[in-house]
Amino acid sequence: MHQLVYRSLALDEDFGDSDLDILLKALTFNRENQITGFLLRGREQFFQALHGPREVVLALMQRIHHDTRHREVEVLLSEDTDEPTPFRDWAMGYNYVAEDELGLALSAEGIRPEVSPAKARELWLEMVEQAQSESEWGGGSPYSRKPAESVDAWIQRLSAARSH
Ligand SMILES: Cc1cc2nc3c(=O)[nH]c(=O)nc-3n(C[C@H](O)[C@H](O)[C@H](O)COP(=O)(O)O)c2cc1C
C-alpha cells in the first residue's frame, strides 16, 4: 500500500459545482479502487490524504496533478506502508478547514509556508483524526458527510445538490 499527502491552490470558489464534481468523482472512483482518504477544503487551498494500492494511488496522483481545478500541487509526504487504512470507510472524507488554524495559510504576498516532514505528518494525522471522529461529520461544509450517513446516501445527496 501507499499513502500520501499534498497541498494545492484551488482555482474555483468553494461550495460550488467544481468541488461537488471533485467529491463525487473521488467517492465513486476511490470506492471501486480500494482508495480511502480525506480532502480538506480551505478558502484558497486543498489538502488531501490518499491511502491505497501503490500503483492506483500513484496513477491517481498523476491525474490529480494535471487537474486544471487547482495548481501548484505539492506532495508533502509519500511513502509505502503495511498499515491498513486509518480512514475506515471513507472513500473520501471532506471538510472545510480554516487554513490559519492549520498554520498553513498563505502570506499576504500569497506565499505558502514551508512544510517540514514533521508538519506534513501532523497534517496527515489531523485528517485521520477527522475521519475517525464522528462528531466531525457534517462539520464545516454542507457537502460533508452527515452523522451515520451511508456513502450511498451521501453520494445521492451530493448529486442532487449539483445545479444542472
Ligand atoms: C483537489 C482534487 C482532489 C481530487 N481527488 C480525487 C480522488 O480522490 N479520486 C479521484 O478519482 N479523482 C480525484 N480528483 C479528480 C482527478 O483529478 C481527475 O479529474 C479524475 O481522476 C478523472 O480523471 P480523467 O478525467 O483523466 O479520467 C481530484 C481532483 C482535485 C482537483
The ligand as a MOL file (V3000), in Angstrom:
LIG
                    3D

  0  0  0     0  0            999 V3000
M  V30 BEGIN CTAB
M  V30 COUNTS 31 33 0 0 0
M  V30 BEGIN ATOM
M  V30 1 C -8.2890 18.5750 -5.1840 0
M  V30 2 C -8.6750 17.4000 -6.0290 0
M  V30 3 C -8.8320 16.1540 -5.4560 0
M  V30 4 C -9.1900 15.0540 -6.2290 0
M  V30 5 N -9.3220 13.8210 -5.6390 0
M  V30 6 C -9.6700 12.7550 -6.3840 0
M  V30 7 C -9.7900 11.4630 -5.8020 0
M  V30 8 O -9.5910 11.2520 -4.6090 0
M  V30 9 N -10.1680 10.4320 -6.6200 0
M  V30 10 C -10.4260 10.6090 -7.9560 0
M  V30 11 O -10.7590 9.6400 -8.6330 0
M  V30 12 N -10.3010 11.8190 -8.5150 0
M  V30 13 C -9.9350 12.8910 -7.7780 0
M  V30 14 N -9.8120 14.1080 -8.3740 0
M  V30 15 C -10.1510 14.2310 -9.8050 0
M  V30 16 C -8.9680 13.8600 -10.6870 0
M  V30 17 O -8.0620 14.9360 -10.7310 0
M  V30 18 C -9.4520 13.5590 -12.1230 0
M  V30 19 O -10.3500 14.5430 -12.5510 0
M  V30 20 C -10.1700 12.2300 -12.1690 0
M  V30 21 O -9.3000 11.2360 -11.6990 0
M  V30 22 C -10.6120 11.8720 -13.5990 0
M  V30 23 O -9.5120 11.9030 -14.4350 0
M  V30 24 P -9.6650 11.7780 -16.0160 0
M  V30 25 O -10.5730 12.9220 -16.3890 0
M  V30 26 O -8.2770 11.9120 -16.5420 0
M  V30 27 O -10.3060 10.4460 -16.2260 0
M  V30 28 C -9.4230 15.2180 -7.6100 0
M  V30 29 C -9.2560 16.4890 -8.1880 0
M  V30 30 C -8.8900 17.5810 -7.4230 0
M  V30 31 C -8.7280 18.9230 -8.0620 0
M  V30 END ATOM
M  V30 BEGIN BOND
M  V30 1 1 1 2
M  V30 2 1 2 3
M  V30 3 2 2 30
M  V30 4 2 3 4
M  V30 5 1 4 5
M  V30 6 1 4 28
M  V30 7 2 5 6
M  V30 8 1 6 7
M  V30 9 1 6 13
M  V30 10 2 7 8
M  V30 11 1 7 9
M  V30 12 1 9 10
M  V30 13 2 10 11
M  V30 14 1 10 12
M  V30 15 2 12 13
M  V30 16 1 13 14
M  V30 17 1 14 15
M  V30 18 1 14 28
M  V30 19 1 15 16
M  V30 20 1 16 17
M  V30 21 1 16 18
M  V30 22 1 18 19
M  V30 23 1 18 20
M  V30 24 1 20 21
M  V30 25 1 20 22
M  V30 26 1 22 23
M  V30 27 1 23 24
M  V30 28 2 24 25
M  V30 29 1 24 26
M  V30 30 1 24 27
M  V30 31 2 28 29
M  V30 32 1 29 30
M  V30 33 1 30 31
M  V30 END BOND
M  V30 END CTAB
M  END
